[in-house]
Amino acid sequence: MTTTAPPQRQATIRGWVSASGRAIAPHFPLETFIARNPLAGYEDLDHEEAMRRIAEEHGVLLTFDEHRFRQLYAQGRISHDDLVAALRFTVREARTADPVVVDGLLTTVCEVLLQDLLVSPPLPDAASSLTTPAGAISPRVQARVDDLTSRWLAVVLGSPSWSAPVRGEGMWSSWRRLAAVDATLPRRVRSGIRTSPAEPAGAIDAALAHWGLEGEQAQEFIRAHVLAQPGWSALVRHRAATSTGVDLTSLVAIRATLERLLLPANAAPPAPARTTAPMTERVDAVAAALSADATRPGVQTALGRILSLADGYTRLTVWQEAYERGAARPLTPPAVPVLREMSPKARPLAQAVFCIDTRSESFRRHLETAGDVETLGFAGFFAVPISFRPADGAPEVASCPVLLTPRVAITESSVERGAIDGWRRRRTAAAERGHAAHALKESPVAPYAFAEASGWLLGAAMLARTLAPIAWHKVRHAIERTKPTTHVDADVVFSLDERVLYAETALRMMGLVDGFAPIVLLAGHGASVANNPFASSLQCGACGGHEGEPNARAAAMIFNDPATRTGLAARGILIPDDTLFVAAQMDTVTDEVTLLEPWAVPATHEKAVLDLADRLATARAENAVDRSAALPGAPRGVERAGALEDTVRRSVDWAESYPEWGLVGNAAFIVGPRAITAGMDLGRRAFLHSYDAAADPDGSGLETILTAPMIVAQWINAQYGISTTAPDRFGAGPKPLHNVVGTVGVLSGYGGDLRIGLPWQSVGVGVGPRHEPVRLQVFVQAPLGRVNEIVQSSDIVRTLVMNRWITLRAREHDAARWMRFGRYGWENEVGSLLQERLGAPAEHEEDRKKENRS
Amino acid sequence: MHCIAGIVLHMLPLAPLTTAALVAAVVVAFLPTPARRTPGSLASWLVIPAAAVAAIGTVDAIAHGHDVAGASLVLLVTALTAVVQLYAARNLRGDPRSRAFFALSSLAATGTVASIAAQDLLLLAAGWTIATASTIALIRSGGAHPQTRLATRRAAVALLLGDGALWTAVALVVATTGSPSFAGLGELRGTPAVAVGVLVTVAAIARAGSFPLHGWLSATAATSTPVSALLHAGFVNGGALLLLRFAPVPSFLGPWMLGLAGGVTMLVATVAMLTRPDVKGRLVQSTAAQMGFMLVACAMGAFGVALFHVMGHALFKASLFLGAGSALERDLSLRAAAPPSRSRAGAVVGGTVVLLAAAGAAVATGALTHPASVLLLFVVATAVVAGTALGAGAASVGARVAWIGGVALAAIGYIAIVFPAAEALAPETMSDALPSVFAVALFAGACALALIARGTGRVADRLFAFAFSWGRPPLPAPARRASAPASATIGPFEYGRL
């Protein structure tokens, strides 16, 4: 075992490991939760083909299973028409109306396949066919390997108080050193670890040699080990990108070495048995449904030939398509010309720009109802890719989508030197007391008297926090010294050219190039929650899982800068002198919109800002009523004040497991002027990005929208979807069982795999899912040729659209029909979606009402 | 029913009311609940009055000077149950097992209150076993996770072993003295006395999750947060009261077993805690160490200190468990603050001032004459660590002086007021208490481990490897998937079969 593998062989093995790593996307540590598709590595496959592969390798489905779909069909959530349309859309052969004769009965391909969807035995539970030798020989040893590896990864990645012995050298070397003296391992295993190769790739080679695996089989072995605990592998992939010593090869080496040593020396894995669902059962079921006799000659062949057009995964694809048609309908902007006023509109009080986040949708609706305010949607980082250094001296955070690298660092500072120093010192002192308490808790001699003494204080705090969370929060808030006024230095760190460029890009992207109101509110968003390790999953996704505050401030500063405005005027965008950009932040738990730099509002705009504040307060109250109806445990007969107080409690209550619903239900991404969705209740299900083709002559704005915000929306959509359909593998499980590891993630229980994805409390209540897992439905109002060009020129967009990971629809103008991007270009949808929309608006209304009720 | 009536009749004046309210809470947990409330959560509306009655009982006990220890423990248990139930009403929304949680937590409180207030051995043991059984079921109410099931099995084995030992001890006492009353305990002599002492010790060790019955406690990290809070605050410390009640039994072996079990657990668990990256794993090891200290205090005959420790720790740990979700936030804020600049001189001054103050107080108040005064070593050590850490900080000199002064005052206050008061809480003495040198050796051992855990090298490696794998429950083997078609319900497997 001590012989080292030649470097070339080691390189081959490393190559195999990184190829296997593509099956699980890197997981961001929980401190900056980034919603994304954990299975993004499969996006270069057609969605249906990916489903097959994912079921094989991960043992999960990307959609609901057929039981659930049939249940939804029985409940009427999937309509019969949609199912037929989806079938005809997915299986080309089903479009023919030519009759087929089966056992003397006149039927069609479509009818046979429809019965197949409704009555055939469903796909058996997806079970991964990838197994490690331990999995095939002894599940007990497999669990032991999982156990030993996962606790090692936890200690390496989770930073315990005493971590010196595991630091310094690579993960594999320190494991070899420490596992060799672990008395709980059998002596034989320990000596085997001591004599294992010094290089992780060499250790994998030793395991491959032990099991006699080569080529394809060797790769499968490695993939099985990488995917045995996908959570840890995903975190290791993320960590490997930024630090040395932690990599997937070491992880596989540890697993393979333990497995080789813990299994009896002479054990050999049995050959895997693969079973496929027999066709005869399907034929029998369908024949019975058509009231044909399956025993008659020819029936088997005739039906079998038709049924072979669609296997179990095709059926799921059809169901999913049907499900999505139903979901998309109430979210589709109607194809009717938007009324254009003949006389120029009066200048509104304000224009308010919110993040594209689905939670903005209902707030915008209520703000518009409150009167005289236009709203727009734009990615919440306001196109300023920055990192932020807060005034309290905390480490810099990247505040932009993870797709981008921050261009510059913005620093928060203040001219009130005495006040800011005092404030900072207080915070440092508090942190030091935290360190001191930590030292007491973790010293072998000190924790006893410390627990006795501090227990009485903590006990009193526990009582207060549980009985009166709001009062407790107010008291704490009153004790804290208020933060002095600060400013950010965006106008210093960006050059004039950059400022003008960012400003112009942003304005053209959202179609705001003229008709500026006296106030333009730039509202980022954040979520205030207590005692919630998943807090960052509720923050702004466009700001890398942080609050949008720094970006809103930086953007407002740039737009108010006179030099920038002069530069903009030269490029044809004239911002009136009396227009003031105001930075704000919306709290998505309480719906409160706070002005971030109230001290920067000049007296000339005082009245306008106060008027706007009144409308924001009205919108907040309405939106709280709207939202809290859907929250578990909301007070009954939601009166306004009650709803508002309930949302405030949720934001500070350490016991609350449902602070808000986050982006649950997200399904559509609508790019176009607000006018096309104005007045529609989209139920917080749509990302709304403002866009006006006329303001973006060269189409570069649209290109940015489709290649950046849309991709982030797709990540979020895929994350919510997979956390709903596969909560056990790609969701984090119920919150009360969470056990936080360092700052990287949670375990469910005392050990095992790191739970990646969203907690169940983000996507469902009890055993019922609340999120509807539909692929992102993208609606773009822009010239089709322009959309076409972008799809063709951007790999990432083309891949998603062509492989059916998103559905892209576009139209030229308000009154045009929506065209769907299919494999062969723009097509009218097979089925009657468009006719229905035009011909039966009443039905559409009803759908929407139904949607609201549910 | 007869049993409950019996319990009620034999209790402290106000205890029957408390018990009745708790029993009613168990029933109420099964009544239909308004749709917006978590099923079963109405139980807390009866546990709150139970706690109020217990509070009156405590005041009454202090006024009349009878069994203050018992009365305050009853208050502690009912109040904690009420708070945790209120927390769970918001935390367990949607949990299919919430009803079980509320019913069983009320039942566990009933059992504990009954065992504390009991005036004879049979009722004490009955209450003890009600608490054990309902706690095992509570752990199970965490869900269908295989780890939760394993935790339930482990808890059942270890705890029922302890209960078996207790019932055997009770049977032995009744057989020897002919009566289940506490009064007969002091009359036990010879082999029966030693046997009773040993058996009761086993029961206390099992409850406290101490070595060698420590395996179950770490597995309970796989149950829900509210259950953990109750378990670590109100359940594991039951041994203190049990040992207090059995203190009159002259058993030389019992204290040694207690001291060794508690001492080993203290030493190992504190180091194991340092190697745990997960918040609940740390809290579990911390509890094990704290309960080890409680057992050692009992072995030294310092029941008052043990009881006071139990109460402070219960509040401490319940609060930390309920706030376990903030671990990430706390880590981030500690990391975010500028690294404290270490002032060596400040550390030395801070440590010395506090040490002198505490030592002075110990000499001046005559606390050193008390047999259990050696435990003050741990108090002084805490004060010195605190003084050193605060002295080394970057805060202004004035602030540091104020903080160090505060710590010194707290140490003096503890030694001058709390220590004697704690001793008065349970004036019982034990005939065969361990010698002071035992605690000194334990203290020295803890200091040595602290030193090793700061360094690196072969010894540190071995200690790390040992502590790292200490008390690790195994991962359950993955269940073979049933080939039967899945049901149409969706949801996490933790919510699985009921």
Boltz contact constraints between the chains, C-beta under 6 A:
constraints:
  - contact:
      token1: [A, 31]
      token2: [B, 332]
      max_distance: 6.0
  - contact:
      token1: [A, 67]
      token2: [B, 488]
      max_distance: 6.0
  - contact:
      token1: [A, 68]
      token2: [B, 488]
      max_distance: 6.0
  - contact:
      token1: [A, 71]
      token2: [B, 488]
      max_distance: 6.0
  - contact:
      token1: [A, 125]
      token2: [B, 486]
      max_distance: 6.0
  - contact:
      token1: [A, 127]
      token2: [B, 481]
      max_distance: 6.0
  - contact:
      token1: [A, 139]
      token2: [B, 477]
      max_distance: 6.0
  - contact:
      token1: [A, 139]
      token2: [B, 478]
      max_distance: 6.0
  - contact:
      token1: [A, 140]
      token2: [B, 477]
      max_distance: 6.0
  - contact:
      token1: [A, 143]
      token2: [B, 475]
      max_distance: 6.0
  - contact:
      token1: [A, 143]
      token2: [B, 477]
      max_distance: 6.0
  - contact:
      token1: [A, 146]
      token2: [B, 475]
      max_distance: 6.0
  - contact:
      token1: [A, 147]
      token2: [B, 474]
      max_distance: 6.0
  - contact:
      token1: [A, 147]
      token2: [B, 475]
      max_distance: 6.0
  - contact:
      token1: [A, 154]
      token2: [B, 277]
      max_distance: 6.0
  - contact:
      token1: [A, 155]
      token2: [B, 277]
      max_distance: 6.0
  - contact:
      token1: [A, 158]
      token2: [B, 277]
      max_distance: 6.0
  - contact:
      token1: [A, 160]
      token2: [B, 275]
      max_distance: 6.0
  - contact:
      token1: [A, 160]
      token2: [B, 276]
      max_distance: 6.0
  - contact:
      token1: [A, 160]
      token2: [B, 277]
      max_distance: 6.0
  - contact:
      token1: [A, 161]
      token2: [B, 274]
      max_distance: 6.0
  - contact:
      token1: [A, 162]
      token2: [B, 274]
      max_distance: 6.0
  - contact:
      token1: [A, 162]
      token2: [B, 275]
      max_distance: 6.0
  - contact:
      token1: [A, 162]
      token2: [B, 453]
      max_distance: 6.0
  - contact:
      token1: [A, 164]
      token2: [B, 456]
      max_distance: 6.0
  - contact:
      token1: [A, 165]
      token2: [B, 461]
      max_distance: 6.0
  - contact:
      token1: [A, 165]
      token2: [B, 464]
      max_distance: 6.0
  - contact:
      token1: [A, 178]
      token2: [B, 465]
      max_distance: 6.0
  - contact:
      token1: [A, 181]
      token2: [B, 461]
      max_distance: 6.0
  - contact:
      token1: [A, 181]
      token2: [B, 462]
      max_distance: 6.0
  - contact:
      token1: [A, 181]
      token2: [B, 465]
      max_distance: 6.0
  - contact:
      token1: [A, 182]
      token2: [B, 465]
      max_distance: 6.0
  - contact:
      token1: [A, 182]
      token2: [B, 469]
      max_distance: 6.0
  - contact:
      token1: [A, 184]
      token2: [B, 469]
      max_distance: 6.0
  - contact:
      token1: [A, 393]
      token2: [B, 338]
      max_distance: 6.0
  - contact:
      token1: [A, 394]
      token2: [B, 336]
      max_distance: 6.0
  - contact:
      token1: [A, 428]
      token2: [B, 337]
      max_distance: 6.0
  - contact:
      token1: [A, 428]
      token2: [B, 338]
      max_distance: 6.0
  - contact:
      token1: [A, 429]
      token2: [B, 395]
      max_distance: 6.0
  - contact:
      token1: [A, 431]
      token2: [B, 337]
      max_distance: 6.0
  - contact:
      token1: [A, 432]
      token2: [B, 340]
      max_distance: 6.0
  - contact:
      token1: [A, 432]
      token2: [B, 393]
      max_distance: 6.0
  - contact:
      token1: [A, 434]
      token2: [B, 334]
      max_distance: 6.0
  - contact:
      token1: [A, 435]
      token2: [B, 340]
      max_distance: 6.0
  - contact:
      token1: [A, 436]
      token2: [B, 389]
      max_distance: 6.0
  - contact:
      token1: [A, 436]
      token2: [B, 390]
      max_distance: 6.0
  - contact:
      token1: [A, 439]
      token2: [B, 389]
      max_distance: 6.0
  - contact:
      token1: [A, 440]
      token2: [B, 385]
      max_distance: 6.0
  - contact:
      token1: [A, 440]
      token2: [B, 386]
      max_distance: 6.0
  - contact:
      token1: [A, 443]
      token2: [B, 385]
      max_distance: 6.0
  - contact:
      token1: [A, 444]
      token2: [B, 270]
      max_distance: 6.0
  - contact:
      token1: [A, 444]
      token2: [B, 446]
      max_distance: 6.0
  - contact:
      token1: [A, 444]
      token2: [B, 449]
      max_distance: 6.0
  - contact:
      token1: [A, 444]
      token2: [B, 450]
      max_distance: 6.0
  - contact:
      token1: [A, 445]
      token2: [B, 381]
      max_distance: 6.0
  - contact:
      token1: [A, 445]
      token2: [B, 446]
      max_distance: 6.0
  - contact:
      token1: [A, 446]
      token2: [B, 381]
      max_distance: 6.0
  - contact:
      token1: [A, 446]
      token2: [B, 382]
      max_distance: 6.0
  - contact:
      token1: [A, 446]
      token2: [B, 385]
      max_distance: 6.0
  - contact:
      token1: [A, 448]
      token2: [B, 293]
      max_distance: 6.0
  - contact:
      token1: [A, 448]
      token2: [B, 378]
      max_distance: 6.0
  - contact:
      token1: [A, 449]
      token2: [B, 378]
      max_distance: 6.0
  - contact:
      token1: [A, 449]
      token2: [B, 379]
      max_distance: 6.0
  - contact:
      token1: [A, 449]
      token2: [B, 382]
      max_distance: 6.0
  - contact:
      token1: [A, 450]
      token2: [B, 382]
      max_distance: 6.0
  - contact:
      token1: [A, 451]
      token2: [B, 290]
      max_distance: 6.0
  - contact:
      token1: [A, 451]
      token2: [B, 312]
      max_distance: 6.0
  - contact:
      token1: [A, 451]
      token2: [B, 313]
      max_distance: 6.0
  - contact:
      token1: [A, 451]
      token2: [B, 316]
      max_distance: 6.0
  - contact:
      token1: [A, 452]
      token2: [B, 309]
      max_distance: 6.0
  - contact:
      token1: [A, 452]
      token2: [B, 312]
      max_distance: 6.0
  - contact:
      token1: [A, 455]
      token2: [B, 312]
      max_distance: 6.0
  - contact:
      token1: [A, 455]
      token2: [B, 313]
      max_distance: 6.0
  - contact:
      token1: [A, 455]
      token2: [B, 315]
      max_distance: 6.0
  - contact:
      token1: [A, 455]
      token2: [B, 316]
      max_distance: 6.0
  - contact:
      token1: [A, 458]
      token2: [B, 315]
      max_distance: 6.0
  - contact:
      token1: [A, 458]
      token2: [B, 316]
      max_distance: 6.0
  - contact:
      token1: [A, 458]
      token2: [B, 319]
      max_distance: 6.0
  - contact:
      token1: [A, 459]
      token2: [B, 315]
      max_distance: 6.0
  - contact:
      token1: [A, 462]
      token2: [B, 319]
      max_distance: 6.0
  - contact:
      token1: [A, 463]
      token2: [B, 83]
      max_distance: 6.0
  - contact:
      token1: [A, 466]
      token2: [B, 83]
      max_distance: 6.0
  - contact:
      token1: [A, 466]
      token2: [B, 86]
      max_distance: 6.0
  - contact:
      token1: [A, 466]
      token2: [B, 87]
      max_distance: 6.0
  - contact:
      token1: [A, 531]
      token2: [B, 323]
      max_distance: 6.0
  - contact:
      token1: [A, 531]
      token2: [B, 325]
      max_distance: 6.0
  - contact:
      token1: [A, 531]
      token2: [B, 326]
      max_distance: 6.0
  - contact:
      token1: [A, 532]
      token2: [B, 325]
      max_distance: 6.0
  - contact:
      token1: [A, 533]
      token2: [B, 325]
      max_distance: 6.0
  - contact:
      token1: [A, 533]
      token2: [B, 328]
      max_distance: 6.0
  - contact:
      token1: [A, 632]
      token2: [B, 93]
      max_distance: 6.0
  - contact:
      token1: [A, 632]
      token2: [B, 94]
      max_distance: 6.0
  - contact:
      token1: [A, 633]
      token2: [B, 36]
      max_distance: 6.0
  - contact:
      token1: [A, 633]
      token2: [B, 93]
      max_distance: 6.0
  - contact:
      token1: [A, 636]
      token2: [B, 36]
      max_distance: 6.0
  - contact:
      token1: [A, 655]
      token2: [B, 87]
      max_distance: 6.0
  - contact:
      token1: [A, 655]
      token2: [B, 90]
      max_distance: 6.0
  - contact:
      token1: [A, 655]
      token2: [B, 91]
      max_distance: 6.0
  - contact:
      token1: [A, 656]
      token2: [B, 90]
      max_distance: 6.0
  - contact:
      token1: [A, 657]
      token2: [B, 91]
      max_distance: 6.0
  - contact:
      token1: [A, 657]
      token2: [B, 93]
      max_distance: 6.0
  - contact:
      token1: [A, 658]
      token2: [B, 93]
      max_distance: 6.0
  - contact:
      token1: [A, 727]
      token2: [B, 492]
      max_distance: 6.0
  - contact:
      token1: [A, 728]
      token2: [B, 493]
      max_distance: 6.0
  - contact:
      token1: [A, 733]
      token2: [B, 492]
      max_distance: 6.0
  - contact:
      token1: [A, 733]
      token2: [B, 494]
      max_distance: 6.0
  - contact:
      token1: [A, 734]
      token2: [B, 492]
      max_distance: 6.0
  - contact:
      token1: [A, 734]
      token2: [B, 494]
      max_distance: 6.0
  - contact:
      token1: [A, 736]
      token2: [B, 91]
      max_distance: 6.0
  - contact:
      token1: [A, 736]
      token2: [B, 224]
      max_distance: 6.0
  - contact:
      token1: [A, 736]
      token2: [B, 225]
      max_distance: 6.0
  - contact:
      token1: [A, 737]
      token2: [B, 224]
      max_distance: 6.0
  - contact:
      token1: [A, 737]
      token2: [B, 494]
      max_distance: 6.0
  - contact:
      token1: [A, 739]
      token2: [B, 221]
      max_distance: 6.0
  - contact:
      token1: [A, 739]
      token2: [B, 278]
      max_distance: 6.0
  - contact:
      token1: [A, 739]
      token2: [B, 280]
      max_distance: 6.0
  - contact:
      token1: [A, 740]
      token2: [B, 279]
      max_distance: 6.0
  - contact:
      token1: [A, 740]
      token2: [B, 327]
      max_distance: 6.0
  - contact:
      token1: [A, 740]
      token2: [B, 328]
      max_distance: 6.0
  - contact:
      token1: [A, 741]
      token2: [B, 277]
      max_distance: 6.0
  - contact:
      token1: [A, 741]
      token2: [B, 278]
      max_distance: 6.0
  - contact:
      token1: [A, 742]
      token2: [B, 277]
      max_distance: 6.0
  - contact:
      token1: [A, 743]
      token2: [B, 328]
      max_distance: 6.0
  - contact:
      token1: [A, 743]
      token2: [B, 331]
      max_distance: 6.0
  - contact:
      token1: [A, 747]
      token2: [B, 278]
      max_distance: 6.0
  - contact:
      token1: [A, 749]
      token2: [B, 145]
      max_distance: 6.0
  - contact:
      token1: [A, 749]
      token2: [B, 147]
      max_distance: 6.0
  - contact:
      token1: [A, 749]
      token2: [B, 222]
      max_distance: 6.0
  - contact:
      token1: [A, 750]
      token2: [B, 221]
      max_distance: 6.0
  - contact:
      token1: [A, 750]
      token2: [B, 222]
      max_distance: 6.0
  - contact:
      token1: [A, 751]
      token2: [B, 475]
      max_distance: 6.0
  - contact:
      token1: [A, 752]
      token2: [B, 475]
      max_distance: 6.0
  - contact:
      token1: [A, 760]
      token2: [B, 492]
      max_distance: 6.0
  - contact:
      token1: [A, 765]
      token2: [B, 94]
      max_distance: 6.0
  - contact:
      token1: [A, 766]
      token2: [B, 94]
      max_distance: 6.0
  - contact:
      token1: [A, 766]
      token2: [B, 96]
      max_distance: 6.0
  - contact:
      token1: [A, 767]
      token2: [B, 489]
      max_distance: 6.0
  - contact:
      token1: [A, 767]
      token2: [B, 491]
      max_distance: 6.0
  - contact:
      token1: [A, 767]
      token2: [B, 495]
      max_distance: 6.0
  - contact:
      token1: [A, 769]
      token2: [B, 490]
      max_distance: 6.0
